[in-house]
Amino acid sequence: MTRETIEEIVNKFLIEEIEVDAEKLTSDANLKTDLGIDSLDFVDIVVIVERNFGFKIKAEEMTDVRTLGNFYGYIESKIGNG
């Protein structure tokens, strides 16, 4: 799966389910402060990642994931290693 496909899937979910404005979806957008993703939203994101990408997010692996670009990279690294 390409990085572009990962971005499309994640962005579509953020827009449709989390109701993030599409124009805010940039690689350097901070997940919490720029996109307004809170802990309840993150639970939904975990479910969509598991459903679309086939792996479970581990909280300890997410400590350095602060931006949307980091999140894309995290998913890319997990499916690349799987």
C-alpha positions as CSV (number, residue, x, y, z in Angstrom):
1,M,0.0,0.0,0.0
2,T,1.4,3.4,-0.9
3,R,1.8,6.4,1.4
4,E,-0.7,8.2,-0.9
5,T,-3.3,5.5,-0.3
6,I,-2.7,5.6,3.5
7,E,-3.2,9.3,3.5
8,E,-6.5,9.0,1.5
9,I,-7.9,6.5,3.9
10,V,-6.9,8.4,7.0
11,N,-8.1,11.7,5.6
12,K,-11.4,10.4,4.5
13,F,-12.0,9.0,8.0
14,L,-11.0,12.2,9.7
15,I,-13.3,14.2,7.5
16,E,-16.3,11.9,7.6
17,E,-16.2,10.5,11.1
18,I,-14.2,12.9,13.3
19,E,-15.5,15.9,11.3
20,V,-12.1,17.6,10.8
21,D,-12.1,20.3,8.2
22,A,-10.3,19.1,5.1
23,E,-8.2,22.2,4.7
24,K,-6.6,21.4,8.2
25,L,-5.3,18.1,7.0
26,T,-1.6,18.8,6.4
27,S,1.3,16.7,7.3
28,D,2.5,19.2,9.9
29,A,-0.9,19.5,11.6
30,N,-0.7,18.6,15.3
31,L,-3.3,15.9,16.0
32,K,-4.5,17.5,19.3
33,T,-4.0,21.2,18.9
34,D,-4.6,21.7,15.2
35,L,-7.1,18.9,14.4
36,G,-8.8,18.8,17.8
37,I,-8.5,15.0,18.2
38,D,-9.2,14.0,21.8
39,S,-9.0,10.7,23.6
40,L,-12.5,9.6,22.5
41,D,-11.7,10.4,18.8
42,F,-8.6,8.4,19.2
43,V,-10.6,5.3,20.2
44,D,-12.5,5.6,16.9
45,I,-9.2,6.1,15.0
46,V,-7.8,2.9,16.6
47,V,-10.8,1.0,15.3
48,I,-10.5,2.4,11.8
49,V,-6.8,1.6,11.6
50,E,-7.4,-2.0,12.7
51,R,-10.2,-2.4,10.2
52,N,-8.4,-0.7,7.2
53,F,-4.8,-1.6,7.8
54,G,-5.0,-4.9,9.8
55,F,-2.9,-4.1,12.9
56,K,-3.5,-2.9,16.4
57,I,-2.1,0.4,17.6
58,K,0.0,0.1,20.7
59,A,-0.2,3.2,22.9
60,E,3.6,3.0,23.7
61,E,4.4,3.2,20.0
62,M,2.3,6.4,19.7
63,T,4.4,8.5,22.1
64,D,6.3,10.3,19.3
65,V,3.3,10.6,17.0
66,R,2.2,14.2,17.3
67,T,1.5,15.3,13.7
68,L,-0.6,13.9,11.0
69,G,2.6,13.2,9.0
70,N,3.9,11.2,11.9
71,F,0.7,9.2,12.0
72,Y,0.9,8.4,8.3
73,G,4.5,7.3,8.7
74,Y,3.6,5.2,11.7
75,I,0.9,3.3,9.7
76,E,3.3,3.0,6.8
77,S,6.0,1.5,9.0
78,K,3.6,-1.0,10.6
79,I,2.2,-2.3,7.4
80,G,5.6,-2.3,5.7
81,N,6.9,-4.5,8.5
82,G,3.9,-6.8,8.6
